């Protein structure tokens, strides 16, 4: 029996049976033309690098940024077509200012619809030698941040050196530029040479393990941590435990919405070294720390054989909960009240009659314009006409939608549904389905059929009210018509003036960010997460003391700072935050001695 289980023939037969079973669920060709395997192309937004060396300041940082973008553009791995002006425009819309933290990068990447964001820093610039032997060396660190999870998925640390030339004595600036260009080339080459291991979940093995369709031959190894994605939505984290040539077993270390077959897993990159300026605090969605281990998992080859045998004998429930069919929709939520879908289906919306959004199984919002479908997302907190679905007005809205008497059908009827405005703090489950048309034949023989897709997966979203200027309490209350109030750092340090605001309906976790109105004139600071415990939320004493110490600098006196509160609901599918209104205060000087 053991020889039978370990035999290559049995393993091959099992894979054939799996493919045959999957083909009955989602029909697909069993034979495809042979061709070269192409690496996936990532859409990457590149933000301006930092310069930690102190040499040539922002000018050299921009030169390094441009050099990396040029090298990435030469490859077929990265789409870096997003320009600096586009980045700046989005940053202005989102009210962002450098340096950007990880949350800023995620928000910016989401606004630009990129797969990842790239940041970097010039770590050091050194000059040595004299005359023709004078050389420059530049150390550059870059890291690529995944747009869904905020994890590092690629990166490099490289040092570029200029070359000495006989009978030629270049100036220092030329040597530094040459070294920067070489460091940029080496960084991009390192990232291109590293193939980000990706895999697909084949089947769940019990409650906390899954089988992946890739193994050692595809770059997977024991101890590797991976993020699990469904479209652009992060589903969970896994750690590879057992690796075979063509498949592997992984343990689910964290699950937000349940890892299931057809979910995609992407390896988390381990940076060799990271510049201090590039280190970020973990986001709320970060995976828990795990110990790396090379030990094999508890699932043996016999267990694999029994799982496959179970499939052969009809245990189809192992595949339950997937997409539900080739045409079913799949949605994600990148921000609290935004729903996303794949806009490339159905000829970018040309074949779509309507995209119907259902809330608790009832018609909620309908997109019938192909351009709205092709955009790939819509807001859940407002109507097509921009009217608010949530608030205290008690309004009602009529939503017209198409309905099939039978699915498929040769015609549809127009119907109306009523959607009532609800207060903030309401949580709902949302799904989508597409009503699309198919035409067969030509001319007089043409026949048009209308079909519903199966319902998509569900997302959970809460209408969270923004923390506005009127919600700020105490001395730090801000009225835009009056202007900023002078705040003494000494009073902040003693807790006499506090950062305090009313808790908002729907929000149960908060953080705040402080930064100068004029970039570079003051520090940027972000609090840790603060959990709601009552009608008001107060910045904890230890965190306020840390902020006061940071502001306690004579160079910052009379500078105007802005601060805002971010909030979200922990039970939502999206890990995005609702951004509060800007509040302002002026850093006051030391009070006179009595």
Legacy VTK file of the C-alpha trace (Angstrom):
# vtk DataFile Version 3.0
C-alpha trace
ASCII
DATASET POLYDATA
POINTS 594 float
0.000 0.000 0.000
2.852 2.455 0.896
4.532 1.862 -2.456
1.225 2.503 -4.199
0.731 5.798 -2.351
4.260 7.046 -3.143
4.210 5.973 -6.765
4.363 8.651 -9.461
1.617 6.912 -11.404
-0.883 7.271 -8.581
0.063 10.925 -8.041
-0.337 11.655 -11.743
-3.679 9.852 -11.818
-4.873 11.946 -8.868
-4.044 15.189 -10.657
-5.849 14.022 -13.783
-8.935 13.191 -11.711
-8.821 16.621 -10.008
-8.644 18.386 -13.367
-11.510 16.314 -14.676
-13.641 17.168 -11.663
-12.821 20.885 -11.870
-13.657 20.875 -15.574
-17.187 19.730 -14.721
-17.586 22.662 -12.341
-16.150 25.378 -14.612
-15.877 24.069 -18.183
-12.590 24.910 -19.799
-10.386 23.489 -22.531
-8.328 20.560 -21.316
-5.677 21.229 -23.925
-4.064 24.586 -24.605
-1.556 25.546 -27.262
2.018 25.359 -26.149
3.657 28.701 -25.585
6.184 30.538 -23.523
5.187 31.225 -19.935
5.055 34.985 -19.411
5.699 36.604 -16.064
2.845 38.765 -14.742
3.105 42.501 -15.352
2.647 44.666 -12.274
1.279 48.177 -12.431
3.544 50.115 -10.080
3.373 53.688 -8.834
6.783 55.091 -7.887
6.861 57.861 -5.282
9.820 60.221 -4.943
12.646 58.650 -2.965
14.135 60.022 0.243
17.749 61.151 0.551
19.318 60.132 3.852
22.871 60.869 2.736
22.683 64.639 3.139
24.334 65.111 -0.275
22.495 67.256 -2.867
19.182 66.883 -1.013
15.933 66.399 -2.925
17.607 66.924 -6.303
19.598 63.712 -5.959
16.543 61.877 -4.597
14.542 62.834 -7.693
17.422 61.766 -9.927
17.487 58.346 -8.244
13.702 58.030 -8.561
13.816 58.809 -12.275
16.722 56.415 -12.822
14.798 53.533 -11.231
11.647 54.364 -13.223
13.653 54.367 -16.470
15.200 50.976 -15.677
11.835 49.484 -14.684
10.304 50.780 -17.907
12.880 48.825 -19.914
11.605 45.518 -18.526
8.428 43.627 -19.383
7.680 43.034 -15.701
6.554 46.480 -14.601
4.148 49.089 -15.912
5.432 52.426 -14.576
3.384 54.669 -16.850
1.997 56.725 -13.942
3.726 60.098 -14.092
4.994 62.284 -11.270
2.308 64.862 -12.059
-0.408 62.193 -11.745
1.013 61.143 -8.397
1.106 64.724 -7.158
-2.445 65.351 -8.344
-3.742 62.346 -6.428
-1.701 63.287 -3.358
-3.261 66.745 -3.394
-6.733 65.246 -3.699
-6.027 62.948 -0.772
-4.308 65.747 1.157
-1.031 63.829 1.438
2.445 65.251 1.908
5.843 63.533 1.922
7.164 61.555 3.618
4.427 58.972 3.059
3.763 56.182 5.529
2.460 52.752 4.613
-1.175 53.749 4.998
-0.601 56.719 2.687
0.976 54.432 0.095
-1.999 52.077 0.229
-4.486 54.918 -0.168
-2.479 56.425 -3.018
-2.140 53.063 -4.769
-5.854 52.455 -4.424
-6.647 55.858 -5.942
-4.312 55.115 -8.852
-5.538 51.486 -9.216
-1.996 50.108 -9.081
-0.928 46.604 -8.112
1.903 47.942 -5.966
3.724 51.079 -4.866
7.509 51.511 -4.890
9.388 53.672 -2.425
13.098 54.082 -1.892
15.912 55.999 -0.259
19.508 56.943 -0.927
21.205 55.451 2.099
24.715 56.820 1.599
26.942 58.717 -0.839
30.707 58.342 -0.540
33.635 59.820 -2.476
37.170 58.436 -2.406
40.463 58.956 -4.214
41.859 61.935 -6.094
42.339 62.929 -9.707
41.655 60.210 -12.291
41.211 57.586 -9.540
38.472 59.503 -7.760
35.313 57.420 -7.419
31.822 57.725 -6.000
29.641 55.034 -4.486
25.913 55.326 -3.815
23.848 52.845 -1.813
20.194 52.695 -2.806
17.377 50.794 -1.106
13.988 50.222 -2.750
10.989 48.206 -1.668
7.731 47.346 -3.383
4.548 47.489 -1.288
1.629 45.244 -2.241
-1.469 47.302 -3.010
-3.862 44.976 -1.201
-2.067 44.055 2.010
0.672 46.626 2.496
3.263 43.847 2.733
6.669 44.082 1.041
6.610 41.803 -2.008
9.922 42.779 -3.621
12.901 44.987 -3.007
16.639 45.432 -3.227
19.629 47.070 -1.569
22.463 47.777 -3.994
25.566 49.949 -4.178
26.590 51.521 -7.465
30.155 52.697 -8.062
31.486 55.034 -10.720
34.375 53.849 -12.879
37.832 55.399 -13.026
38.886 56.558 -16.494
42.368 57.069 -17.841
43.349 60.686 -18.603
39.975 62.012 -17.477
39.139 63.725 -14.207
35.359 64.138 -13.828
33.759 66.404 -11.265
32.129 64.950 -8.162
28.600 65.600 -9.417
29.201 63.508 -12.541
30.648 60.675 -10.462
27.647 60.677 -8.127
25.185 60.665 -11.035
27.003 57.708 -12.603
26.928 55.811 -9.308
23.208 56.539 -8.869
22.426 55.203 -12.341
24.387 52.017 -11.671
22.716 51.500 -8.302
19.311 51.957 -9.958
20.191 49.401 -12.634
21.338 46.861 -10.036
18.230 47.370 -7.885
15.848 46.828 -10.797
17.847 43.821 -12.016
17.617 42.296 -8.543
13.851 42.797 -8.453
13.382 41.395 -11.956
15.531 38.352 -11.169
13.383 37.640 -8.123
10.211 35.947 -9.320
7.522 36.580 -6.739
6.228 33.094 -5.879
2.487 32.896 -6.450
0.119 29.972 -6.109
-3.558 29.072 -6.149
-5.392 27.344 -3.321
-6.489 23.940 -4.600
-8.399 22.616 -1.623
-8.900 23.111 2.121
-7.450 20.376 4.330
-9.348 20.623 7.568
-9.873 23.921 9.358
-6.407 25.485 9.202
-4.500 23.969 6.258
-4.690 24.272 2.484
-3.069 22.611 -0.500
-1.404 24.897 -3.069
-0.834 24.105 -6.734
2.833 25.162 -6.684
5.881 23.642 -5.065
9.676 23.646 -5.010
9.922 23.988 -8.787
7.996 27.271 -8.572
10.073 28.850 -5.807
8.037 27.859 -2.756
9.903 26.714 0.327
9.085 25.681 3.865
8.644 28.613 6.233
7.649 31.051 3.479
4.887 33.463 4.533
2.261 34.369 1.944
-0.715 36.684 1.718
-3.975 35.283 0.346
-5.974 37.493 -2.024
-9.351 37.357 -3.692
-9.240 39.922 -6.495
-7.630 42.914 -4.679
-9.066 41.984 -1.292
-6.828 40.464 1.337
-8.349 37.262 2.728
-5.685 35.974 5.088
-2.122 34.811 5.664
-0.588 31.375 5.329
2.779 29.798 6.078
4.147 27.039 3.859
4.883 23.915 5.898
5.422 21.016 3.491
6.802 21.420 -0.028
6.881 18.885 -2.842
8.037 19.447 -6.423
4.578 20.284 -7.764
2.456 21.179 -4.725
2.703 22.229 -1.118
0.794 22.316 2.150
0.373 25.581 4.059
-1.040 26.453 7.471
-3.542 29.316 7.749
-2.022 31.727 10.293
-4.701 34.399 9.964
-8.054 34.391 8.185
-10.251 37.450 7.705
-13.002 35.965 5.541
-12.127 32.312 5.110
-9.479 30.995 2.721
-11.085 28.895 0.000
-10.256 27.178 -3.309
-9.232 29.486 -6.182
-7.893 32.174 -3.817
-4.468 33.460 -4.865
-1.436 33.339 -2.575
1.542 35.680 -3.000
4.837 35.402 -1.128
5.904 38.106 1.326
9.376 39.350 0.456
12.079 39.391 3.127
14.228 42.490 2.683
17.940 41.839 3.301
18.228 45.225 5.038
15.839 48.142 5.241
16.700 51.804 5.637
15.315 53.293 8.822
13.361 55.855 6.839
11.516 53.077 5.068
10.444 51.130 8.130
6.721 51.324 8.814
4.508 50.423 11.693
2.299 47.461 10.793
-1.164 48.179 9.457
-4.250 46.739 11.132
-4.303 43.973 8.503
-0.699 42.845 9.038
-0.046 39.181 9.586
0.889 38.018 13.061
4.591 37.320 13.621
5.471 33.714 13.039
8.543 31.649 13.697
10.203 30.325 10.587
10.531 26.607 10.562
11.650 24.025 8.129
9.685 21.251 9.771
7.309 19.343 7.588
3.561 19.741 8.198
1.319 17.149 9.719
-0.270 16.241 6.406
1.573 13.290 4.916
1.454 11.944 1.397
-1.087 9.424 2.648
-3.362 12.286 3.724
-3.010 13.851 0.279
-3.978 10.570 -1.317
-7.016 10.221 0.952
-8.150 13.775 0.141
-7.946 13.122 -3.583
-9.638 9.782 -3.126
-12.419 11.542 -1.254
-12.873 13.894 -4.195
-13.029 10.935 -6.560
-15.788 9.390 -4.448
-17.854 12.577 -4.440
-16.692 14.827 -1.620
-17.443 17.894 -3.713
-18.006 20.044 -0.639
-14.261 20.642 -0.484
-14.707 22.945 -3.484
-17.809 24.689 -2.147
-17.604 28.429 -1.628
-15.556 29.274 -4.732
-16.621 31.593 -7.491
-19.685 29.497 -8.209
-19.123 29.351 -11.939
-17.185 30.916 -14.749
-19.540 33.877 -15.083
-20.125 34.663 -11.428
-19.058 38.074 -10.188
-16.315 38.657 -7.660
-16.217 41.854 -5.631
-13.902 43.445 -3.102
-13.873 46.484 -0.840
-10.751 48.633 -0.852
-12.259 51.467 1.193
-15.085 51.409 3.773
-18.019 52.139 1.440
-16.611 51.280 -1.984
-17.322 48.075 -3.903
-15.060 46.889 -6.734
-15.330 44.343 -9.554
-13.398 43.254 -12.631
-14.302 45.793 -15.355
-12.674 43.812 -18.175
-15.457 41.228 -18.310
-18.269 41.432 -20.870
-16.258 43.591 -23.278
-15.653 46.291 -20.650
-19.375 46.643 -20.025
-20.480 46.790 -23.662
-22.466 43.551 -23.223
-23.770 44.527 -19.781
-27.372 45.638 -19.452
-27.002 46.374 -15.742
-24.758 45.772 -12.789
-27.122 45.285 -9.871
-25.933 45.808 -6.305
-28.009 44.001 -3.691
-28.126 44.895 -0.003
-29.381 42.040 2.150
-30.796 40.412 -1.029
-32.723 43.565 -2.022
-32.016 45.825 -5.004
-29.963 48.753 -3.718
-28.099 50.431 -6.584
-28.041 49.846 -10.353
-25.364 50.800 -12.891
-26.687 50.734 -16.451
-24.133 53.012 -18.121
-21.241 51.004 -19.686
-18.767 53.678 -18.599
-19.875 53.246 -14.972
-19.280 49.506 -15.247
-15.912 49.987 -16.975
-14.744 52.172 -14.088
-14.643 49.050 -11.923
-15.973 50.551 -8.679
-18.801 52.548 -7.164
-19.639 54.131 -3.844
-22.118 52.386 -1.569
-23.044 55.489 0.404
-24.602 57.513 -2.401
-27.006 57.088 -5.305
-26.059 57.281 -8.977
-27.111 60.922 -8.812
-24.850 61.604 -5.825
-27.571 61.720 -3.146
-26.620 60.324 0.296
-27.952 56.906 1.281
-26.994 57.564 4.910
-27.832 60.491 7.186
-30.649 61.942 9.257
-32.823 63.299 6.450
-35.134 60.297 6.171
-35.200 60.548 2.379
-36.412 57.794 0.042
-35.024 56.989 -3.389
-36.534 55.081 -6.304
-34.173 52.678 -8.044
-35.179 51.349 -11.475
-33.871 47.931 -12.421
-34.347 45.244 -15.053
-35.839 41.877 -14.108
-35.935 38.578 -15.956
-38.979 36.366 -15.672
-36.707 33.398 -16.336
-32.930 33.031 -16.386
-31.976 32.994 -19.227
-34.742 34.921 -20.956
-35.423 36.583 -24.272
-36.592 39.866 -22.691
-36.707 41.744 -19.422
-39.055 44.187 -17.704
-38.306 47.445 -15.896
-39.241 47.589 -12.230
-38.836 50.042 -9.363
-37.496 49.506 -5.857
-37.543 51.951 -2.950
-34.417 52.501 -0.855
-34.804 54.484 2.361
-32.077 56.653 3.819
-30.612 55.127 6.988
-28.624 56.587 9.894
-24.859 56.251 10.129
-23.632 53.200 11.971
-25.762 50.746 9.992
-23.995 47.589 8.819
-25.120 45.631 5.760
-23.976 42.811 3.493
-23.632 43.628 -0.197
-23.447 41.465 -3.327
-23.572 42.079 -7.064
-24.877 40.335 -10.130
-24.655 41.263 -13.796
-27.494 41.187 -16.311
-25.809 40.766 -19.674
-26.852 39.953 -23.208
-25.606 37.355 -25.686
-26.363 37.505 -29.407
-26.049 34.471 -31.651
-26.458 34.380 -35.407
-26.424 37.315 -37.812
-28.935 39.416 -39.683
-32.508 38.159 -39.530
-31.321 34.987 -37.800
-29.795 36.907 -34.881
-31.148 35.964 -31.455
-30.481 37.887 -28.244
-30.611 36.169 -24.872
-30.388 37.854 -21.470
-28.774 36.211 -18.450
-28.063 36.897 -14.802
-24.684 35.905 -13.457
-24.696 34.066 -10.124
-24.488 36.332 -7.100
-21.010 37.453 -6.161
-19.292 36.891 -2.850
-20.532 39.100 -0.009
-18.783 42.081 1.515
-19.693 43.658 4.834
-19.668 47.446 5.047
-20.679 49.940 7.722
-21.653 53.543 7.032
-19.145 55.304 9.290
-19.635 59.006 9.961
-16.660 61.296 9.435
-15.025 63.039 12.400
-15.610 66.697 11.532
-14.411 70.031 12.895
-17.512 70.333 15.081
-16.670 67.034 16.805
-13.392 68.295 18.297
-13.572 69.184 21.999
-11.599 71.461 24.304
-8.815 73.895 23.495
-7.966 72.129 20.232
-11.439 72.720 18.764
-11.090 74.318 15.340
-13.375 76.647 13.394
-12.205 77.155 9.779
-13.819 80.614 9.771
-11.806 81.719 12.814
-8.471 80.048 12.140
-5.988 78.058 14.235
-5.667 78.472 18.001
-2.301 78.901 19.744
-1.463 75.768 21.729
1.410 75.665 24.216
3.511 72.511 24.058
3.905 72.669 27.837
0.133 72.359 28.288
0.068 69.367 25.946
2.890 67.737 27.904
1.033 68.234 31.204
-2.269 67.024 29.752
-3.970 70.382 30.384
-4.976 70.541 26.722
-6.075 67.249 25.205
-6.784 65.809 21.783
-10.394 64.749 22.292
-13.366 64.226 19.982
-16.843 62.740 19.911
-17.030 59.103 18.875
-18.892 58.661 15.607
-21.669 56.275 14.627
-20.216 53.187 13.017
-16.616 53.818 14.073
-15.101 51.696 16.819
-11.379 52.220 16.217
-9.496 55.459 15.573
-6.082 56.981 15.030
-4.925 60.557 14.426
-2.199 62.127 12.317
-0.419 65.454 12.832
1.671 67.220 10.180
2.695 70.759 9.203
0.481 72.774 6.884
3.624 73.831 5.004
5.708 70.693 4.307
9.098 70.697 5.993
8.243 73.283 8.655
7.355 70.785 11.338
7.311 67.089 12.210
4.851 64.457 11.023
3.422 62.143 13.670
0.835 59.366 13.724
-0.747 57.826 16.794
-1.326 54.191 17.524
-4.826 52.781 17.209
-7.330 53.992 19.803
-10.395 51.891 20.626
-13.749 53.479 21.396
-14.843 53.090 25.018
-17.475 55.794 25.426
-19.138 58.866 23.918
-15.777 60.620 23.496
-12.335 59.465 22.405
-9.147 60.872 23.978
-5.578 60.472 22.786
-3.883 58.378 25.504
-1.570 60.278 27.855
1.585 58.420 26.815
0.972 59.115 23.146
0.189 62.789 23.781
3.421 63.107 25.769
5.350 61.622 22.859
3.747 64.132 20.501
4.500 67.023 22.869
8.159 65.996 23.054
8.309 65.934 19.266
6.793 69.425 19.003
9.040 70.835 21.739
11.511 72.509 19.399
12.181 76.237 19.147
12.286 75.924 15.350
8.604 74.949 15.331
7.283 77.947 17.290
4.515 79.804 15.406
4.262 77.053 12.787
0.729 75.946 11.918
0.025 72.230 12.205
-2.951 70.287 10.905
-4.394 67.114 12.344
-7.220 64.793 11.436
-8.865 61.687 12.844
-9.254 58.414 10.925
-11.914 55.882 11.888
-13.337 52.575 10.724
-15.482 49.634 11.831
-13.467 46.548 12.729
-16.044 44.083 11.411
-15.999 45.444 7.858
-14.488 43.598 4.926
-12.417 46.624 3.950
-9.441 47.658 6.051
-9.739 51.233 4.754
-10.339 54.253 6.968
-12.779 57.172 6.832
-10.697 60.363 6.772
-11.782 63.182 9.070
-11.783 66.899 8.356
-8.593 68.912 8.809
-8.174 70.712 12.133
-5.415 73.245 12.764
-3.443 74.726 15.645
-0.446 77.020 15.951
2.521 75.980 18.091
2.780 78.653 20.759
5.983 79.915 22.331
7.082 79.398 25.905
4.904 81.487 28.232
6.688 84.385 29.985
8.008 83.809 33.496
5.746 85.541 36.060
LINES 1 595
594 0 1 2 3 4 5 6 7 8 9 10 11 12 13 14 15 16 17 18 19 20 21 22 23 24 25 26 27 28 29 30 31 32 33 34 35 36 37 38 39 40 41 42 43 44 45 46 47 48 49 50 51 52 53 54 55 56 57 58 59 60 61 62 63 64 65 66 67 68 69 70 71 72 73 74 75 76 77 78 79 80 81 82 83 84 85 86 87 88 89 90 91 92 93 94 95 96 97 98 99 100 101 102 103 104 105 106 107 108 109 110 111 112 113 114 115 116 117 118 119 120 121 122 123 124 125 126 127 128 129 130 131 132 133 134 135 136 137 138 139 140 141 142 143 144 145 146 147 148 149 150 151 152 153 154 155 156 157 158 159 160 161 162 163 164 165 166 167 168 169 170 171 172 173 174 175 176 177 178 179 180 181 182 183 184 185 186 187 188 189 190 191 192 193 194 195 196 197 198 199 200 201 202 203 204 205 206 207 208 209 210 211 212 213 214 215 216 217 218 219 220 221 222 223 224 225 226 227 228 229 230 231 232 233 234 235 236 237 238 239 240 241 242 243 244 245 246 247 248 249 250 251 252 253 254 255 256 257 258 259 260 261 262 263 264 265 266 267 268 269 270 271 272 273 274 275 276 277 278 279 280 281 282 283 284 285 286 287 288 289 290 291 292 293 294 295 296 297 298 299 300 301 302 303 304 305 306 307 308 309 310 311 312 313 314 315 316 317 318 319 320 321 322 323 324 325 326 327 328 329 330 331 332 333 334 335 336 337 338 339 340 341 342 343 344 345 346 347 348 349 350 351 352 353 354 355 356 357 358 359 360 361 362 363 364 365 366 367 368 369 370 371 372 373 374 375 376 377 378 379 380 381 382 383 384 385 386 387 388 389 390 391 392 393 394 395 396 397 398 399 400 401 402 403 404 405 406 407 408 409 410 411 412 413 414 415 416 417 418 419 420 421 422 423 424 425 426 427 428 429 430 431 432 433 434 435 436 437 438 439 440 441 442 443 444 445 446 447 448 449 450 451 452 453 454 455 456 457 458 459 460 461 462 463 464 465 466 467 468 469 470 471 472 473 474 475 476 477 478 479 480 481 482 483 484 485 486 487 488 489 490 491 492 493 494 495 496 497 498 499 500 501 502 503 504 505 506 507 508 509 510 511 512 513 514 515 516 517 518 519 520 521 522 523 524 525 526 527 528 529 530 531 532 533 534 535 536 537 538 539 540 541 542 543 544 545 546 547 548 549 550 551 552 553 554 555 556 557 558 559 560 561 562 563 564 565 566 567 568 569 570 571 572 573 574 575 576 577 578 579 580 581 582 583 584 585 586 587 588 589 590 591 592 593
